Amino acid sequence: MTPRKQDADIIVEIRGGTAVAMYSGDSSARVILVDWDEFTDGGRPGILYPVQATSEMPSDTRDLVQRALQS
């Protein structure tokens, strides 16, 4: 059995169906956010989403990430 990774490369925080933030320990990470609703309404097909350091993650989000990694 392969050992489980104890960290995530990119964490996407969504609240109420809205992407709130993307976090990564890699400051050079690039995330493209594709929102089909925006695209079909005539908006752009995707945006380069800013990535924040995992150290900037709110404590409630960090707690949920740790629970997810332990499951």
N, C-alpha and C positions, 0 to 999 in steps of 0.2 A: 504494500500500500504506500502511495506517495504521501509524504507529510503535507499537511495543510499549510498554506501560506498564512502568516500571521498579520499581514497588512494588505491593503488594497492599493493598486496603482492609481486609480482615479475613483473618487467618490462623488456621486451626483446627488445633490440635495434637492428634493422636490417637496413642496408644501402646497396643498390645495390644487394640485394639477399644474403648478407653475414651477419651472426650474429656477431655483433660488440661487444655487451656487455649485461650482465644481471645485473640488479640492484634490491636491496631489502633492506628494513629497518631491516630485520632480518639477522644478520651476520651468523647464522647457517643454512640458507636456502641452499638446495642442488638442483641443476638443472642438469638434464641429457639432453644433446643436441643430438638428433638423426638426422643424415644426410643420407637419403636414397641414394643419389648419391654417397657419399663416401663408404657406405656399399656395394652397388652393384658393385663398382669398386675394391672390395677386401679389403677395409679398415675396420676399426673397426665399430661395430654397433652403438656405442654411446660413448660420453665422458662426464665426470663430468666437467661441465663448471664453471669457477670461477665466484663468485657473488661479485659485487662491492656495496659499500654503496650508497644509493640514493643521498647522499650529493656529491658524485663524478660525478654525471650525468651532461653532458654538458648542458648549458642553453637552446640551441635550442631543445634538446630532452625533457627537463623539460617542456618547453612551450607546446610542442605537447601532453605530458602526461596530463597536466592540461586541455587542450582543450578536450581531449578524456574523461576525468572524468566529464566534464561539459555537455557533449552531452547526 
